[in-house]
Amino acid sequence: MMALTVLLSLLAWAMLSMAMPKHGNIVLKRQPGKTGARRLRWLGTLLLFLGAYAVIVEKGWEFGAVYWLGIIMLTATAWVLL
């Protein structure tokens, strides 16, 4: 489940960054429209919450939230360094 959370978090950061005009233009070779950017933001947010759900179910609320915050910080740093 931890690996699933890492994967979901990386995908979420990718979706959230592609929703921005600058990054979307680089990756998609065009700027995402308003609807496309909104969908990418919703998908990124949903993936972050699914990752939180997966780790909280596995580790419990007390430790799951801490693990999830650590995972999203590490994956955000890894995404920035790519």
Buried (B, 14 or more C-beta within 10 A) or exposed (E): BBEEBBBBBBBBBBBBBBBBEEBBEEEEEEEBEEEBBEBBBEBBBEBBEBBBBBBBEBBEEEEBBEBBEEBBEEBBEEBEEE
